[in-house]
Amino acid sequence: MAADQRNTAILSDFRTAIIIGNAGNRNSFNFWQAFENARENSRKEHKNPLENWTRLALTKIANDLDAAVIFPFDGPPYIPILTWAQKAEPVYPSPFGPLIHPVFGLWHAYRGVLLFADKLALPAFKKQVSPCVGCAGEPCISTCPVDAIDAGNFNIETCTKFMASAKGNACLQKGCLARRACPIGQDHIYEPTQAEFHLQAFLETFGPKFD
């Protein structure tokens, strides 16, 4: 079954989809602290601990709400969660991939989708111009130490090779320099331990493989 057919089949029995994610670092519910606490108390180390914790947490919530749940990391084929997100809130593609939010900037992520059989009344959002339009100096592009962002394209090989090198610690340990340079959402930048966790996982998935 093709990806678009599979996605249609997934949604055919449901009338409402609610995307679940985390944003910033100072929410009343501290996503990162909750994950760290769960990992610290776990008796078993998982290959993908964040995915495992997300699956457990959202599955419990879905069961409590009589909903189904699907995840962006299950696949292939993968659900087009970034496309769905742009229909749910005012987020827009940034020059190097992540969606940018007018308040949280690049410091947010989507973890799963709750599906409900009933049509729920949800608040609408007002579309606006992307914060990237007319951004003075485009610091996310100019700050990248290896020019991995060019003409709206992100060179993942260039990025990961740099992060795998000794010089790449500047990004790996505190978070992508290009991402941190974005002026939107500066108050919501992930703390260093969270940023390093995500980039380490990114490097292990997409980075160079050594024998």
C-alpha positions as CSV (number, residue, x, y, z in Angstrom):
1,M,0.0,0.0,0.0
2,A,1.4,3.4,-1.0
3,A,2.1,5.9,1.8
4,D,-0.8,8.2,0.8
5,Q,-3.2,5.3,0.7
6,R,-2.0,4.0,4.0
7,N,-2.5,7.5,5.6
8,T,-6.0,7.7,4.2
9,A,-6.8,4.3,5.5
10,I,-5.5,5.2,9.0
11,L,-7.7,8.3,9.2
12,S,-10.8,6.8,7.5
13,D,-12.4,5.7,10.8
14,F,-11.7,8.9,12.7
15,R,-13.1,12.4,12.5
16,T,-10.6,14.3,14.6
17,A,-6.8,14.2,14.8
18,I,-4.9,16.1,17.5
19,I,-1.1,16.4,17.2
20,I,0.8,16.1,20.4
21,G,4.2,17.6,20.9
22,N,6.5,19.6,23.1
23,A,7.6,23.2,22.9
24,G,10.2,25.3,24.6
25,N,11.9,24.5,27.9
26,R,9.7,26.2,30.5
27,N,6.2,24.7,30.0
28,S,4.1,24.0,33.1
29,F,4.6,20.3,32.1
30,N,8.3,19.9,31.6
31,F,8.5,17.4,28.9
32,W,12.3,16.9,29.1
33,Q,12.3,16.5,32.9
34,A,9.5,14.0,32.7
35,F,11.4,11.9,30.2
36,E,14.7,12.2,32.1
37,N,12.9,11.0,35.3
38,A,11.4,8.1,33.5
39,R,14.7,7.1,32.0
40,E,16.5,7.3,35.3
41,N,13.9,5.1,37.0
42,S,13.8,2.6,34.1
43,R,15.3,-0.8,34.8
44,K,15.9,-1.4,31.1
45,E,17.9,0.7,28.6
46,H,16.1,1.0,25.2
47,K,17.8,1.6,21.9
48,N,15.5,4.5,21.3
49,P,14.5,5.7,24.8
50,L,12.6,8.8,23.8
51,E,10.5,6.9,21.3
52,N,9.8,4.2,23.8
53,W,8.8,6.7,26.5
54,T,6.7,8.6,24.0
55,R,4.9,5.4,23.0
56,L,4.2,4.4,26.5
57,A,3.0,7.9,27.6
58,L,0.8,8.6,24.6
59,T,-0.7,5.1,24.5
60,K,-1.8,5.5,28.1
61,I,-3.3,8.9,27.4
62,A,-5.1,7.6,24.3
63,N,-6.5,4.7,26.3
64,D,-7.8,7.1,29.0
65,L,-9.5,9.2,26.3
66,D,-10.8,6.3,24.2
67,A,-8.7,7.4,21.3
68,A,-6.2,5.7,19.0
69,V,-2.6,7.0,18.6
70,I,-0.1,6.9,15.8
71,F,3.5,8.0,15.8
72,P,5.8,9.8,13.3
73,F,8.6,7.3,14.0
74,D,6.6,4.3,12.9
75,G,7.4,3.3,9.3
76,P,8.1,3.3,6.5
77,P,5.8,4.6,5.3
78,Y,5.7,7.4,7.7
79,I,2.8,9.7,8.4
80,P,3.2,13.2,7.0
81,I,3.1,14.8,10.4
82,L,4.8,18.0,9.3
83,T,2.2,18.6,6.6
84,W,-0.6,17.9,9.1
85,A,1.0,20.3,11.6
86,Q,0.9,23.2,9.0
87,K,-2.9,22.6,8.9
88,A,-3.2,22.7,12.7
89,E,-1.1,25.7,13.7
90,P,0.8,28.6,12.2
91,V,4.1,26.9,11.5
92,Y,6.2,27.2,8.4
93,P,9.2,25.6,6.8
94,S,12.5,27.1,7.8
95,P,15.5,27.4,5.5
96,F,17.0,24.1,6.8
97,G,14.0,22.0,7.4
98,P,12.4,22.2,10.9
99,L,9.1,24.1,11.0
100,I,9.3,27.5,12.7
101,H,6.7,28.7,15.1
102,P,6.0,32.4,15.6
103,V,6.5,32.1,19.4
104,F,8.6,29.0,20.0
105,G,10.8,29.4,16.9
106,L,12.6,26.2,16.1
107,W,12.3,24.8,19.6
108,H,9.4,22.4,19.4
109,A,8.7,18.9,18.1
110,Y,5.8,16.6,17.3
111,R,5.6,13.3,19.1
112,G,2.4,11.6,18.1
113,V,-1.2,12.0,16.9
114,L,-4.4,11.2,18.9
115,L,-7.3,10.0,16.7
116,F,-10.9,10.4,17.8
117,A,-14.0,8.8,16.3
118,D,-16.1,11.9,17.1
119,K,-15.7,15.3,15.6
120,L,-14.4,17.6,18.3
121,A,-14.7,21.4,18.3
122,L,-11.1,22.7,18.0
123,P,-9.9,26.3,18.0
124,A,-9.0,27.7,14.6
125,F,-5.7,29.6,14.1
126,K,-5.0,32.7,12.1
127,K,-2.6,32.2,9.3
128,Q,0.2,34.7,9.1
129,V,3.5,35.4,7.3
130,S,6.3,33.1,8.2
131,P,8.8,34.7,10.6
132,C,11.5,33.7,8.0
133,V,10.1,36.0,5.4
134,G,12.2,39.2,5.4
135,C,14.5,37.9,8.2
136,A,17.4,40.4,8.4
137,G,20.7,38.7,7.7
138,E,19.3,35.2,7.8
139,P,21.5,34.3,10.8
140,C,20.6,30.6,10.7
141,I,22.3,30.4,7.3
142,S,25.2,32.7,8.0
143,T,26.1,31.1,11.3
144,C,26.4,27.5,10.1
145,P,30.2,26.8,10.4
146,V,30.2,24.5,7.4
147,D,27.7,26.3,5.1
148,A,25.4,23.3,5.2
149,I,22.4,25.5,4.4
150,D,22.3,26.9,0.9
151,A,19.4,28.2,-1.1
152,G,16.8,26.6,1.1
153,N,18.6,23.2,0.9
154,F,20.1,21.4,3.9
155,N,23.2,19.3,3.2
156,I,22.8,16.6,5.9
157,E,26.1,14.9,4.9
158,T,28.1,18.1,5.4
159,C,26.4,18.7,8.7
160,T,26.9,15.3,10.2
161,K,30.5,14.9,9.0
162,F,31.3,18.2,10.9
163,M,29.4,17.1,14.0
164,A,31.3,13.8,14.0
165,S,34.6,15.7,14.0
166,A,36.4,17.3,17.0
167,K,35.4,20.7,15.7
168,G,31.7,19.7,15.7
169,N,31.5,19.6,19.5
170,A,30.4,23.3,19.4
171,C,27.1,22.1,17.8
172,L,26.9,18.6,19.4
173,Q,27.2,19.6,23.0
174,K,25.1,22.8,23.1
175,G,22.8,22.5,20.1
176,C,23.0,23.3,16.4
177,L,24.7,26.8,16.1
178,A,22.5,27.7,13.1
179,R,19.3,26.7,15.0
180,R,20.4,28.7,18.1
181,A,21.1,31.8,16.0
182,C,17.5,32.1,14.9
183,P,16.1,35.3,16.7
184,I,12.6,33.8,17.1
185,G,12.0,31.9,20.3
186,Q,15.2,32.7,22.0
187,D,13.5,32.3,25.4
188,H,12.6,28.7,24.5
189,I,16.0,27.3,23.5
190,Y,16.4,23.7,24.7
191,E,18.8,23.3,27.7
192,P,22.2,21.8,26.8
193,T,21.5,18.3,27.9
194,Q,18.3,18.1,25.9
195,A,20.0,19.7,22.8
196,E,22.9,17.2,23.0
197,F,20.5,14.3,23.4
198,H,18.6,15.2,20.2
199,L,21.7,15.9,18.2
200,Q,23.5,12.8,19.3
201,A,20.4,10.8,18.2
202,F,20.4,12.7,14.9
203,L,24.1,12.0,14.4
204,E,23.7,8.3,15.1
205,T,20.9,8.0,12.6
206,F,22.1,10.1,9.8
207,G,25.9,10.5,10.4
208,P,28.9,8.7,8.9
209,K,29.2,5.0,9.8
210,F,32.6,3.8,10.9
211,D,33.7,0.2,10.9
